[in-house]
Amino acid sequence: PPKEKEPQPFRDGRLIHLLSLEPHRIDELTIIESTKGSKAYKLAVEEQLPQTVYTLAELNRCKSIADAVLDNDQFRELVRFADFEKPEIGYYNDLPFRGKADICLPGIVVDLKTTSDISNFSEASLHWNYDLQAALYLELFGSFEFKYVVVDKRTQEVDFFTFSDDFIQGGYEKLNLATENYKKYIDNKEFYDNNLEL
């Protein structure tokens, strides 16, 4: 069966993360000089993981965005003594979770986000449940502060966000509700499987 196409914003986000946080790993990618419609690109995607194959145009576009992050003095200062792409496994509400922090400092987790409208990031954060992510990562990494580094893919503007305690508390409420609902479902799985209309 044909491999499902990944939305372009996801592809861009992954590549921007790699170029910003782990540029030494760029050699792990296959870069095709022609378009996605070319035979060379299609063949490379068939032979490898699609998320490791990019066009040169994608690479150049994402590199200019990543360079805006890397050239930002505040970002460089922030990450000077940081760990990157740090994985963690832990429990919350007796359920196992795993996560990977983009940037880790003592007591602080920092997440790199890309957006197409940086002026709307605060509102979008609730829409995409970034408050839940922040709460979970504070728990997983035993941290006390969660920050976002945000880069606008259109303007290449870089900004830094630290949300309020109310924002984080809302994330904990969502996390508690999600874990409780999951437990209720697992405890009554047979009932739900037999009685839910599809």
Buried (B, 14 or more C-beta within 10 A) or exposed (E): EEEEEEEEEEBBBBBBBBBBBEEEEBEEBBBBEEEBEEEBBEEBBEEEEBEEBBBEBBBEBBBEBBEBBBEBEEBEEBBEEBEBBBEBEBEBEEBEBEBEBBBBBEEBBBBBBBBEEBEEBBEBBBEEBBBBBBBBBBBBBEBEEBBBBBBBBEBBBBBEBEBEEEBBEBBBEBBBEBBEEEEEEEEEEEEEEEEEEE
